[in-house]
Amino acid sequence: MGNTNDIRNIILLGHGSCGKTSLAESMLHQTGAINRLGTVEEKSTVCDYYDEEKDHQHSIQSAIAHTDHAGKVINIIDTPGYPDFSGPAIKAIPVAETAVIVISASAGIETNTRKLFALATELNMPRIIVINKMDADNVDYEELINNIRETFGQQCKFANLPNADKSAVIDCVENSSGDSPVGDVATAHTDLVESVIEADDNLMEAYLGGEEITADKIADVFVEALKAGTITPIVFTNARKEIGTTELLDIIAKYTPSPAQANTAKLLDGENLIELKADPDAPLAGLVFRVGFDPKSHMKQSAIRIFSGTLKSDTNLIRNDERKGLRPGHILKSQGNETKEVDAGIAGDIITLAKVEELKMGDLIHDGKLKGVFQVPKTPEPMFSLAIEPATRGDEQKIGTALDKLTEEDPCFKATHNAQTKELVISGMGELHLRVTLEKMEKHFNLVVNTKQPKIPYRETIAGKAEGHYRHKKQSGGSGQFGEVYLRVEPAGRNSDPPLQFSWDIFGGSIPGQFEAPIAKGISDVMASGVVAGFSMQDVKVSVYDGKHHPVDSKEVAFRSAGKGAFIDALKKAKPVLLEPIVNIEVTIPTDNMGDITGDLASKRGRVQGQDMLAGNMMVIKARVPLAEVTQYNSQLKSVTGGQGSYSMTLSHYELVPPNVQAQIVEAYKKAKEAPDS
């Protein structure tokens, strides 16, 4: 069953095309876990096994592999590097003890590398920096190392260095001499020792007293130094030529924390934090961090990190706070798309369950002795959207099934039916994200859809106070319908929650209390469709203060209509206006493009909020801009920056649409309503 102390969990993070998948492949090959070294170009790697990954030659989903090295079981999580597919990477970070940040020597520090390093730092994870493709031509290593230390901190020290012809690496932990074109080995050794022993006061005192610090003493304190953040080792690899891979594995096996040594995982139960002990005999607690579907069998596979306890095939598995137990079935270890059965999953290990349909990403699985939720990093809100409709009539139900599965396995993909615009809208992190998702729909579900730009989800509100009145009276033989309502409306605070603040201020029984609910329902009907251009409303206060009823003819349907009519009457008098979604946008660009980008954002009614300078002649511009102005920003940014720019968006708030823009939206709405097929 193994030993928790002998497990090492690492996650490979970094920008796209830095070589993470090739590095994972090299680790597996060097340790004999696979007998042939695959390549991304040959579409033969263990970790890129989806058709879309092979076609695009980069990862789109996290993948799990494992190997044995130096008496340790090393679980490897390979993650996507392009920002469009950052969701699976973010969800997987909390399940590893050590983040291995991969940087391409030729490309340097790229956008997503910064973000993922910052997230690993925020989670207080030990970090190792791997400079891959170390034999690349024309690399200014002095500039690269300066950029790394400027960006990630001065605690970044060499654990090894390339030799003269970059055919091997020189260990800087145990060696204090040697030649490298990148740096002086003796200096690197001294710098490393000093950073490591910062984590141990006694060792620091001995060092300052002139005592020689042996490699064994360094090894003893290295794990604590990594955890404390006094050292971030820099190592060099050439994954394709399998140079430096074994040395990296040695560092992982020898110097990184086991689950038992790592910072304790916690569950949040209300206001209480419950520490989880990495002990196979403790109560069971695990986190579902990945959901995928086998590309051949379409079987659901759920990857789980076991934080405490032991999971066996006959365990009565509880999901979150549900009462009904689940049968886990076979306990599997994943090697990319291949799995093998194991006896159990113990504290610290990563296992896979197949065909347990109820499991969702982020679930706590336990044996009934624990409760709470894991605090996991939030994924960014998908803001790039397309409206879709089936290319073939009758495929609506198939689309629903496909979208359910796609949203299960991708935390940054959403599908919603917009009641305002009557469109089925898919949202993701960018154009590439949605293009790949649509390819998956076609290949795996045999579905072709037509796409178009979705309508912007504007909102409506009011700018003034007003009163409204409506009498609903209907007589058509037999009992009639009667209801009369008087109400007042006024603006609530901008972006208020809930969007409607309703109060029932009837005195003296002019309207019996039984009709409060139908009147509120009639008002809600209008809140959903608005009175300006068909959009839902927000930030409205309404007070129902008077009315009349009839002892025989007053019915719920009558007062629902009366409430609706009185609300519309009041809204039309209360200066109804449109609100538009404003997004926070962060644009990472070469500094040379700053003037072009800030000018372009200003032309889009954007307001620059600030800017940060980054290493490597790059910068981040932070701005707020109407969503309607940046729906095509991906292609515009690539054009201006020659493909070097990237951006991310999150919803900020809603604010008033300028009058001239509102007039255009209202006019378009009227034309659409008058169209013959509307």
C-alpha positions as CSV (number, residue, x, y, z in Angstrom):
1,M,0.0,0.0,0.0
2,G,3.0,2.3,0.3
3,N,4.1,4.8,2.9
4,T,3.0,8.5,3.1
5,N,6.5,9.5,3.9
6,D,7.8,8.1,0.6
7,I,5.3,10.1,-1.6
8,R,6.2,13.3,-3.4
9,N,3.5,15.3,-5.2
10,I,4.7,17.9,-7.8
11,I,2.9,20.1,-10.2
12,L,4.5,21.4,-13.4
13,L,3.5,25.0,-14.0
14,G,4.5,27.5,-16.7
15,H,3.5,29.3,-19.8
16,G,2.6,27.3,-23.0
17,S,5.4,25.7,-25.0
18,C,8.0,26.0,-22.2
19,G,8.4,22.2,-22.2
20,K,6.4,20.9,-19.2
21,T,4.9,17.9,-21.1
22,S,8.3,17.0,-22.5
23,L,9.8,17.3,-19.0
24,A,7.2,14.9,-17.6
25,E,7.9,12.5,-20.5
26,S,11.6,12.6,-19.8
27,M,11.0,12.0,-16.0
28,L,8.9,8.9,-16.9
29,H,11.4,7.6,-19.4
30,Q,14.5,8.2,-17.3
31,T,13.0,6.2,-14.4
32,G,11.8,3.3,-16.6
33,A,8.1,4.1,-16.1
34,I,7.8,4.1,-19.9
35,N,10.2,2.4,-22.4
36,R,10.0,5.0,-25.2
37,L,10.5,8.7,-25.1
38,G,7.5,10.3,-26.8
39,T,7.4,13.9,-28.2
40,V,4.7,16.5,-28.6
41,E,5.4,16.7,-32.4
42,E,4.9,12.9,-32.8
43,K,1.8,13.1,-30.7
44,S,3.1,10.3,-28.5
45,T,3.5,11.7,-25.0
46,V,1.9,10.2,-22.0
47,C,0.3,13.4,-20.7
48,D,-1.1,14.9,-24.0
49,Y,-3.5,12.2,-24.9
50,Y,-6.6,14.1,-26.1
51,D,-7.0,14.5,-29.9
52,E,-7.2,18.3,-29.4
53,E,-3.9,18.3,-27.5
54,K,-2.2,16.3,-30.2
55,D,-3.7,18.5,-33.0
56,H,-2.7,21.8,-31.3
57,Q,0.5,20.4,-29.8
58,H,-0.1,21.8,-26.4
59,S,-2.0,20.7,-23.2
60,I,-5.6,21.7,-22.7
61,Q,-6.3,19.6,-19.6
62,S,-4.2,18.6,-16.6
63,A,-2.8,15.1,-16.7
64,I,-1.5,12.8,-13.9
65,A,1.4,10.4,-14.1
66,H,3.6,8.7,-11.6
67,T,7.0,7.1,-11.3
68,D,9.4,5.7,-8.7
69,H,12.8,7.3,-8.1
70,A,15.3,6.9,-5.2
71,G,12.8,5.0,-3.1
72,K,10.1,7.6,-3.6
73,V,6.8,7.5,-5.4
74,I,6.6,10.8,-7.4
75,N,3.2,11.9,-8.6
76,I,3.5,14.3,-11.5
77,I,0.7,16.7,-12.5
78,D,1.3,18.2,-15.9
79,T,-0.8,21.3,-16.5
80,P,-1.8,23.5,-19.5
81,G,0.3,26.7,-19.9
82,Y,-1.7,29.0,-22.1
83,P,-4.0,31.4,-20.2
84,D,-7.0,30.1,-22.1
85,F,-6.7,26.8,-20.3
86,S,-5.5,28.0,-16.9
87,G,-8.6,26.6,-15.1
88,P,-7.3,23.0,-14.8
89,A,-3.9,24.2,-13.6
90,I,-5.4,26.4,-10.9
91,K,-7.6,23.6,-9.6
92,A,-4.7,21.2,-9.4
93,I,-2.2,23.5,-7.5
94,P,-3.6,22.8,-4.0
95,V,-3.1,19.0,-4.3
96,A,0.6,19.1,-4.8
97,E,3.3,19.9,-2.1
98,T,5.8,21.4,-4.5
99,A,5.4,23.7,-7.6
100,V,7.9,23.1,-10.3
101,I,7.9,26.3,-12.4
102,V,9.2,25.7,-15.9
103,I,10.7,28.5,-17.9
104,S,11.9,28.3,-21.5
105,A,15.5,29.6,-21.7
106,S,14.8,31.2,-25.1
107,A,11.3,32.7,-24.3
108,G,12.1,33.8,-20.7
109,I,9.4,34.7,-18.2
110,E,6.0,34.8,-19.8
111,T,2.6,36.0,-18.7
112,N,1.1,32.9,-17.3
113,T,4.4,31.9,-15.6
114,R,4.2,35.0,-13.4
115,K,0.5,34.4,-12.5
116,L,1.0,30.7,-11.6
117,F,4.2,31.4,-9.6
118,A,2.3,34.1,-7.7
119,L,-0.6,31.7,-7.0
120,A,1.8,29.0,-5.7
121,T,3.5,31.7,-3.5
122,E,0.1,32.8,-2.2
123,L,-0.6,29.2,-1.2
124,N,2.7,29.0,0.6
125,M,4.0,26.2,-1.5
126,P,7.7,25.3,-2.0
127,R,8.8,26.3,-5.4
128,I,11.5,25.0,-7.8
129,I,12.4,26.9,-11.0
130,V,13.4,24.8,-14.0
131,I,15.1,26.6,-16.9
132,N,14.4,24.2,-19.7
133,K,15.7,24.2,-23.3
134,M,19.1,25.2,-21.8
135,D,20.9,24.6,-25.1
136,A,18.9,27.2,-26.9
137,D,20.9,29.6,-29.1
138,N,21.5,33.3,-28.3
139,V,20.2,33.2,-24.7
140,D,21.5,36.0,-22.5
141,Y,21.7,34.1,-19.3
142,E,22.7,37.1,-17.2
143,E,19.6,39.0,-18.2
144,L,17.4,35.9,-17.8
145,I,18.7,35.2,-14.2
146,N,18.4,38.9,-13.3
147,N,14.8,38.9,-14.6
148,I,14.0,35.7,-12.6
149,R,15.4,37.3,-9.4
150,E,13.7,40.6,-10.0
151,T,10.4,38.9,-10.7
152,F,10.4,36.0,-8.2
153,G,12.8,37.2,-5.5
154,Q,16.5,37.1,-4.6
155,Q,16.0,33.7,-2.8
156,C,16.2,32.1,-6.3
157,K,19.6,30.4,-6.2
158,F,21.3,27.9,-8.4
159,A,21.0,24.2,-7.3
160,N,22.9,23.2,-10.5
161,L,24.4,24.9,-13.6
162,P,25.1,23.7,-17.1
163,N,28.6,22.5,-17.9
164,A,30.7,24.1,-20.6
165,D,29.0,22.5,-23.6
166,K,25.6,22.2,-21.9
167,S,25.8,18.4,-22.2
168,A,25.3,17.9,-18.5
169,V,24.6,19.9,-15.3
170,I,26.9,20.5,-12.3
171,D,25.5,20.0,-8.8
172,C,25.9,23.2,-6.8
173,V,24.7,21.6,-3.5
174,E,27.6,19.3,-3.1
175,N,30.2,20.8,-5.4
176,S,32.0,24.1,-4.7
177,S,34.1,24.2,-7.9
178,G,33.5,23.8,-11.6
179,D,33.1,25.8,-14.8
180,S,29.8,26.9,-16.2
181,P,29.0,29.5,-18.9
182,V,26.0,30.6,-16.8
183,G,27.7,31.4,-13.5
184,D,30.5,30.6,-11.1
185,V,29.9,27.2,-9.3
186,A,31.8,28.2,-6.2
187,T,29.7,31.4,-5.8
188,A,26.5,29.4,-6.6
189,H,27.4,26.9,-3.9
190,T,28.0,29.6,-1.3
191,D,24.8,31.5,-2.2
192,L,22.8,28.3,-2.0
193,V,24.2,27.2,1.4
194,E,23.6,30.6,2.9
195,S,19.9,30.7,1.7
196,V,19.2,27.2,2.9
197,I,20.7,27.6,6.4
198,E,18.6,30.7,7.0
199,A,15.9,28.3,7.9
200,D,17.9,26.9,10.9
201,D,19.3,29.3,13.5
202,N,21.7,26.7,14.9
203,L,23.2,26.0,11.5
204,M,23.4,29.7,10.7
205,E,25.3,30.3,14.0
206,A,27.7,27.5,13.2
207,Y,28.3,28.8,9.7
208,L,28.9,32.3,10.9
209,G,31.4,30.8,13.4
210,G,33.4,29.4,10.5
211,E,32.2,25.8,10.7
212,E,32.0,23.9,7.4
213,I,28.5,23.0,6.4
214,T,28.5,19.5,4.9
215,A,26.1,18.3,2.2
216,D,24.4,16.1,4.7
217,K,23.6,19.0,7.0
218,I,22.3,21.0,4.0
219,A,20.1,18.1,3.1
220,D,18.7,17.9,6.6
221,V,17.4,21.5,6.6
222,F,16.6,21.8,2.8
223,V,13.0,20.8,3.2
224,E,12.4,23.4,5.9
225,A,14.2,26.0,3.8
226,L,11.9,25.3,0.9
227,K,8.8,25.5,3.1
228,A,10.0,28.7,4.7
229,G,10.7,30.2,1.3
230,T,14.3,31.1,2.1
231,I,15.4,29.2,-1.0
232,T,13.8,28.7,-4.5
233,P,16.3,26.4,-6.3
234,I,17.0,27.1,-9.9
235,V,17.9,24.0,-12.0
236,F,18.6,23.5,-15.7
237,T,17.2,20.8,-18.0
238,N,17.0,19.9,-21.7
239,A,14.0,17.7,-21.5
240,R,14.2,16.6,-25.2
241,K,17.8,15.4,-24.7
242,E,17.1,14.2,-21.2
243,I,19.8,16.3,-19.7
244,G,19.3,17.4,-16.1
245,T,16.1,15.3,-15.7
246,T,17.7,12.8,-13.3
247,E,19.2,15.6,-11.3
248,L,15.8,17.3,-11.0
249,L,14.3,14.0,-9.8
250,D,17.1,13.7,-7.2
251,I,16.3,17.1,-5.9
252,I,12.5,16.2,-5.7
253,A,13.2,12.9,-4.0
254,K,15.8,14.3,-1.5
255,Y,14.8,17.9,-0.8
256,T,11.1,18.4,-1.3
257,P,8.5,17.7,1.4
258,S,6.5,14.6,1.7
259,P,2.7,15.0,2.5
260,A,3.5,14.4,6.1
261,Q,6.1,17.2,6.1
262,A,4.1,19.7,4.1
263,N,1.9,22.5,5.5
264,T,-1.2,20.9,6.9
265,A,-4.3,20.8,4.7
266,K,-7.4,22.2,6.3
267,L,-11.2,22.0,6.0
268,L,-13.4,25.0,6.6
269,D,-16.5,24.0,8.7
270,G,-18.4,27.2,9.3
271,E,-15.9,29.4,11.1
272,N,-13.8,26.5,12.2
273,L,-10.7,25.2,10.5
274,I,-10.1,21.5,10.8
275,E,-6.5,20.3,10.3
276,L,-6.2,17.1,8.3
277,K,-3.4,14.7,9.4
278,A,-1.5,13.0,6.6
279,D,-2.0,9.7,8.3
280,P,-3.5,6.5,6.7
281,D,-5.2,5.7,9.9
282,A,-7.0,9.1,10.3
283,P,-10.5,9.8,9.1
284,L,-10.8,9.8,5.3
285,A,-10.7,13.2,3.5
286,G,-10.0,13.8,-0.2
287,L,-10.4,16.5,-2.8
288,V,-11.7,15.9,-6.3
289,F,-9.5,18.2,-8.4
290,R,-9.9,16.9,-11.9
291,V,-12.8,15.4,-13.9
292,G,-12.3,14.0,-17.3
293,F,-13.8,11.7,-19.8
294,D,-11.8,8.9,-21.5
295,P,-11.4,9.9,-25.2
296,K,-12.1,6.4,-26.3
297,S,-14.7,5.0,-23.9
298,H,-16.1,8.3,-22.7
299,M,-16.0,6.9,-19.2
300,K,-15.9,9.5,-16.5
301,Q,-12.7,9.6,-14.4
302,S,-12.3,11.6,-11.2
303,A,-8.9,12.3,-9.8
304,I,-8.7,12.6,-6.1
305,R,-5.9,13.7,-3.7
306,I,-6.2,11.8,-0.4
307,F,-5.2,14.2,2.4
308,S,-5.9,11.9,5.3
309,G,-7.1,8.3,5.9
310,T,-7.3,5.5,3.4
311,L,-9.7,4.8,0.5
312,K,-10.5,1.3,-0.4
313,S,-12.9,-0.2,-2.9
314,D,-15.4,-1.2,-0.2
315,T,-15.3,2.2,1.6
316,N,-18.7,3.8,2.1
317,L,-17.8,7.0,0.3
318,I,-19.6,10.2,1.2
319,R,-19.7,13.3,-1.0
320,N,-19.8,16.7,0.7
321,D,-22.7,16.8,3.1
322,E,-24.8,14.1,1.4
323,R,-26.3,11.3,3.4
324,K,-26.3,8.6,0.8
325,G,-23.0,6.8,0.4
326,L,-21.2,5.9,-2.9
327,R,-19.4,2.8,-4.0
328,P,-15.9,3.9,-5.2
329,G,-15.3,0.7,-7.1
330,H,-11.7,0.0,-8.3
331,I,-9.0,2.3,-7.0
332,L,-6.8,3.3,-9.9
333,K,-3.4,5.0,-10.5
334,S,-3.3,7.1,-13.7
335,Q,-0.4,7.2,-16.1
336,G,-1.8,9.7,-18.5
337,N,-4.8,8.0,-20.1
338,E,-3.8,4.5,-18.9
339,T,-4.8,3.3,-15.4
340,K,-3.8,0.4,-13.2
341,E,-5.6,-1.0,-10.2
342,V,-4.1,-0.6,-6.7
343,D,-5.3,-2.0,-3.4
344,A,-6.0,1.4,-1.8
345,G,-5.3,5.1,-1.9
346,I,-3.5,6.3,1.3
347,A,-3.0,9.7,2.8
348,G,-0.8,11.8,0.5
349,D,-1.5,9.8,-2.6
350,I,-3.3,10.8,-5.8
351,I,-5.8,8.2,-7.2
352,T,-8.5,8.0,-9.8
353,L,-12.0,6.6,-9.6
354,A,-13.9,5.6,-12.8
355,K,-17.6,5.7,-13.5
356,V,-18.6,7.5,-10.2
357,E,-20.9,9.9,-12.0
358,E,-21.9,11.9,-8.9
359,L,-18.4,13.3,-8.2
360,K,-17.7,16.9,-9.2
361,M,-14.6,19.1,-9.2
362,G,-14.0,20.6,-5.8
363,D,-16.0,17.9,-3.9
364,L,-14.9,16.7,-0.4
365,I,-15.0,12.9,-0.2
366,H,-14.9,11.4,3.2
367,D,-16.1,8.4,5.3
368,G,-18.7,10.3,7.4
369,K,-16.3,11.4,10.1
370,L,-15.5,14.8,8.7
371,K,-17.4,17.8,7.3
372,G,-16.5,21.1,5.7
373,V,-15.1,22.4,2.4
374,F,-11.6,22.7,1.0
375,Q,-10.6,26.3,0.5
376,V,-9.3,26.3,-3.1
377,P,-8.2,29.1,-5.3
378,K,-10.9,30.8,-7.4
379,T,-10.7,30.4,-11.1
380,P,-11.1,33.5,-13.3
381,E,-14.6,34.3,-14.5
382,P,-14.9,33.4,-18.2
383,M,-15.7,36.6,-20.2
384,F,-15.2,35.6,-23.8
385,S,-18.5,34.4,-25.2
386,L,-20.2,33.1,-28.3
387,A,-23.9,32.4,-28.9
388,I,-24.4,29.0,-30.4
389,E,-27.2,27.1,-32.1
390,P,-27.3,23.7,-33.7
391,A,-26.4,23.4,-37.4
392,T,-28.8,20.5,-37.6
393,R,-32.4,20.7,-36.4
394,G,-33.2,18.4,-33.6
395,D,-29.7,18.5,-32.0
396,E,-30.8,20.7,-29.1
397,Q,-30.9,17.8,-26.6
398,K,-27.6,16.5,-27.7
399,I,-26.0,19.9,-27.3
400,G,-27.3,20.1,-23.7
401,T,-25.7,16.7,-22.9
402,A,-22.4,17.7,-24.5
403,L,-22.3,21.0,-22.7
404,D,-23.0,19.3,-19.3
405,K,-19.9,17.1,-19.8
406,L,-17.7,19.9,-21.1
407,T,-18.5,22.1,-18.1
408,E,-17.8,19.3,-15.7
409,E,-14.2,18.9,-16.9
410,D,-13.4,22.5,-17.4
411,P,-13.8,25.0,-14.5
412,C,-13.5,28.0,-16.8
413,F,-16.1,26.9,-19.3
414,K,-19.7,27.9,-18.8
415,A,-22.9,27.4,-20.8
416,T,-26.0,29.5,-20.0
417,H,-29.3,30.1,-21.6
418,N,-29.8,33.9,-21.5
419,A,-33.4,34.5,-20.8
420,Q,-33.0,38.1,-21.8
421,T,-31.5,37.6,-25.2
422,K,-33.0,34.1,-25.7
423,E,-29.6,32.8,-26.7
424,L,-27.6,29.8,-25.7
425,V,-24.2,31.3,-24.7
426,I,-20.9,29.6,-24.1
427,S,-18.2,31.4,-22.3
428,G,-14.5,30.8,-21.8
429,M,-11.2,32.4,-21.3
430,G,-10.6,33.4,-24.9
431,E,-11.1,32.7,-28.6
432,L,-8.7,29.7,-28.5
433,H,-10.5,28.2,-25.5
434,L,-13.9,28.2,-27.2
435,R,-12.5,27.1,-30.6
436,V,-10.9,24.0,-29.0
437,T,-14.1,23.4,-27.0
438,L,-16.2,23.5,-30.2
439,E,-13.7,21.0,-31.8
440,K,-14.3,18.7,-28.9
441,M,-18.1,18.9,-29.4
442,E,-17.6,18.0,-33.0
443,K,-15.2,15.1,-32.5
444,H,-16.6,13.5,-29.3
445,F,-20.3,14.3,-29.6
446,N,-20.7,14.5,-33.4
447,L,-22.2,18.0,-33.0
448,V,-21.7,21.0,-35.3
449,V,-23.0,24.3,-34.2
450,N,-23.3,27.8,-35.7
451,T,-21.7,30.6,-33.7
452,K,-22.2,34.3,-33.6
453,Q,-21.3,37.2,-31.3
454,P,-23.7,37.1,-28.3
455,K,-25.7,40.1,-27.4
456,I,-24.2,42.1,-24.6
457,P,-26.1,41.4,-21.3
458,Y,-27.2,45.0,-20.6
459,R,-29.4,45.6,-17.5
460,E,-32.1,48.2,-16.9
461,T,-32.8,50.4,-13.9
462,I,-34.4,53.7,-13.0
463,A,-33.0,57.1,-12.3
464,G,-35.9,58.7,-10.5
465,K,-38.9,58.2,-8.2
466,A,-42.5,57.7,-9.4
467,E,-45.8,56.2,-8.5
468,G,-47.8,53.7,-10.6
469,H,-51.4,52.5,-10.7
470,Y,-53.2,49.8,-12.5
471,R,-56.7,48.3,-12.3
472,H,-57.2,44.8,-13.8
473,K,-60.9,44.2,-14.4
474,K,-62.2,41.4,-16.6
475,Q,-65.8,40.2,-16.9
476,S,-66.7,37.3,-19.3
477,G,-69.7,35.7,-17.8
478,G,-69.7,34.0,-14.4
479,S,-67.2,35.2,-11.9
480,G,-64.8,38.0,-13.2
481,Q,-61.3,39.1,-12.3
482,F,-60.5,42.2,-10.3
483,G,-57.4,43.7,-8.7
484,E,-56.2,47.2,-8.3
485,V,-52.7,48.2,-7.1
486,Y,-50.9,51.4,-6.2
487,L,-47.2,51.4,-5.7
488,R,-44.1,53.6,-5.6
489,V,-40.6,53.0,-7.1
490,E,-37.2,54.6,-6.5
491,P,-33.6,53.7,-7.3
492,A,-31.7,51.4,-4.9
493,G,-28.0,51.6,-4.6
494,R,-26.0,50.7,-7.7
495,N,-25.3,46.9,-8.0
496,S,-27.4,46.2,-4.9
497,D,-28.2,42.7,-3.8
498,P,-30.9,41.6,-4.2
499,P,-31.7,43.5,-7.4
500,L,-35.3,44.2,-6.3
501,Q,-36.0,45.5,-2.8
502,F,-39.8,44.8,-2.3
503,S,-41.8,46.1,0.6
504,W,-45.5,45.4,1.5
505,D,-46.9,48.6,3.0
506,I,-50.6,47.9,2.9
507,F,-52.6,49.1,6.0
508,G,-56.2,48.6,6.7
509,G,-56.7,45.6,4.5
510,S,-57.3,47.4,1.2
511,I,-55.5,44.4,-0.3
512,P,-55.7,41.1,1.6
513,G,-52.2,39.6,2.5
514,Q,-52.9,36.5,0.4
515,F,-52.4,38.7,-2.7
516,E,-48.9,39.9,-1.7
517,A,-47.2,36.9,-3.4
518,P,-49.0,37.3,-6.8
519,I,-48.4,41.0,-6.9
520,A,-44.7,40.4,-6.1
521,K,-44.7,37.8,-8.9
522,G,-46.1,40.3,-11.4
523,I,-43.4,42.7,-10.4
524,S,-40.7,40.0,-10.8
525,D,-42.1,39.3,-14.3
526,V,-41.2,42.9,-15.3
527,M,-37.9,42.8,-13.5
528,A,-36.9,39.9,-15.8
529,S,-37.8,41.7,-19.1
530,G,-37.5,45.4,-18.4
531,V,-39.3,48.3,-20.0
532,V,-36.6,49.8,-22.2
533,A,-35.0,47.2,-24.4
534,G,-35.9,43.8,-23.1
535,F,-33.1,43.4,-20.5
536,S,-33.5,42.3,-16.9
537,M,-33.6,45.0,-14.2
538,Q,-31.6,45.8,-11.1
539,D,-31.3,48.4,-8.3
540,V,-35.0,49.0,-7.8
541,K,-37.0,49.6,-4.6
542,V,-40.7,49.1,-4.8
543,S,-43.4,49.7,-2.2
544,V,-47.0,48.5,-2.6
545,Y,-49.0,50.9,-0.5
546,D,-52.7,50.8,-1.6
547,G,-55.2,49.1,-3.8
548,K,-58.7,47.6,-3.9
549,H,-60.1,44.1,-4.0
550,H,-63.4,42.5,-4.6
551,P,-64.7,39.8,-2.3
552,V,-65.8,37.5,-5.2
553,D,-63.8,38.5,-8.3
554,S,-60.4,39.1,-6.8
555,K,-58.1,36.3,-7.7
556,E,-54.3,35.7,-7.7
557,V,-54.2,36.0,-11.5
558,A,-55.9,39.4,-11.3
559,F,-53.5,40.8,-8.8
560,R,-50.5,39.4,-10.6
561,S,-51.6,41.4,-13.7
562,A,-52.4,44.5,-11.6
563,G,-49.0,44.3,-9.9
564,K,-47.3,44.0,-13.3
565,G,-49.3,46.8,-14.8
566,A,-48.7,49.2,-11.9
567,F,-45.0,48.5,-11.9
568,I,-44.7,49.2,-15.6
569,D,-46.7,52.4,-15.2
570,A,-44.3,53.6,-12.4
571,L,-41.1,52.5,-14.2
572,K,-42.0,54.5,-17.4
573,K,-42.3,57.6,-15.3
574,A,-39.1,57.0,-13.2
575,K,-36.6,57.7,-16.0
576,P,-35.7,54.2,-17.0
577,V,-32.1,53.8,-18.2
578,L,-29.7,51.1,-19.4
579,L,-26.7,49.8,-17.5
580,E,-23.8,48.1,-19.2
581,P,-21.3,45.5,-17.8
582,I,-17.9,47.0,-17.0
583,V,-14.9,44.6,-16.9
584,N,-11.6,44.8,-15.2
585,I,-9.0,44.2,-17.8
586,E,-5.3,43.5,-17.3
587,V,-3.2,43.8,-20.5
588,T,0.3,42.4,-20.5
589,I,2.4,44.0,-23.3
590,P,5.9,45.0,-24.3
591,T,6.6,48.4,-22.9
592,D,7.1,49.7,-26.4
593,N,3.4,49.3,-27.0
594,M,2.2,51.3,-24.0
595,G,1.1,54.4,-25.9
596,D,-0.8,52.4,-28.5
597,I,-2.6,50.3,-25.9
598,T,-3.5,53.1,-23.5
599,G,-4.8,55.2,-26.4
600,D,-6.8,52.3,-27.8
601,L,-8.4,51.7,-24.4
602,A,-9.3,55.3,-24.0
603,S,-11.0,55.2,-27.5
604,K,-13.0,52.3,-26.1
605,R,-14.3,54.4,-23.2
606,G,-11.8,52.6,-20.9
607,R,-10.3,54.2,-17.8
608,V,-6.7,53.2,-17.0
609,Q,-6.5,52.3,-13.3
610,G,-2.7,51.7,-13.1
611,Q,0.3,50.0,-14.6
612,D,3.0,47.7,-13.3
613,M,6.5,47.3,-14.8
614,L,7.6,43.7,-15.3
615,A,11.0,42.2,-15.9
616,G,12.0,41.6,-19.5
617,N,10.8,44.9,-20.9
618,M,7.1,44.0,-20.2
619,M,4.4,45.7,-18.4
620,V,0.8,45.3,-17.2
621,I,-1.9,47.9,-17.9
622,K,-4.9,47.7,-15.6
623,A,-8.1,49.3,-16.8
624,R,-11.9,49.3,-16.6
625,V,-13.7,49.2,-19.9
626,P,-17.3,48.4,-21.1
627,L,-17.6,44.8,-22.1
628,A,-19.3,45.9,-25.4
629,E,-16.0,47.5,-26.5
630,V,-13.7,44.6,-26.0
631,T,-15.6,41.6,-27.4
632,Q,-13.1,41.4,-30.3
633,Y,-10.1,42.5,-28.2
634,N,-8.1,39.3,-28.7
635,S,-7.4,39.8,-32.4
636,Q,-6.9,43.6,-31.9
637,L,-4.3,43.1,-29.2
638,K,-2.4,40.5,-31.3
639,S,-2.3,42.9,-34.2
640,V,-1.0,45.8,-32.2
641,T,1.7,43.8,-30.3
642,G,2.7,41.4,-32.9
643,G,1.3,38.5,-30.9
644,Q,3.2,39.3,-27.8
645,G,0.3,40.8,-25.8
646,S,-2.2,38.9,-23.6
647,Y,-5.1,40.0,-21.4
648,S,-7.5,38.7,-18.9
649,M,-11.0,40.1,-17.9
650,T,-13.2,39.8,-14.9
651,L,-16.6,41.4,-14.4
652,S,-16.3,44.5,-12.2
653,H,-19.8,46.1,-12.0
654,Y,-22.6,47.7,-14.0
655,E,-22.9,51.4,-14.7
656,L,-25.0,53.8,-16.8
657,V,-24.8,53.6,-20.6
658,P,-24.1,57.0,-22.2
659,P,-27.4,58.4,-23.7
660,N,-26.2,58.2,-27.4
661,V,-25.3,54.5,-26.9
662,Q,-28.6,53.8,-25.2
663,A,-30.5,55.4,-28.1
664,Q,-28.7,53.0,-30.5
665,I,-29.5,50.0,-28.4
666,V,-33.2,50.9,-28.0
667,E,-33.5,51.6,-31.7
668,A,-32.0,48.1,-32.5
669,Y,-34.4,46.5,-30.0
670,K,-37.4,48.2,-31.6
671,K,-36.4,47.1,-35.1
672,A,-35.9,43.5,-33.9
673,K,-39.3,43.4,-32.4
674,E,-40.9,44.8,-35.5
675,A,-39.1,42.3,-37.8
676,P,-41.5,39.7,-39.3
677,D,-39.7,36.6,-37.7
678,S,-39.4,38.2,-34.3
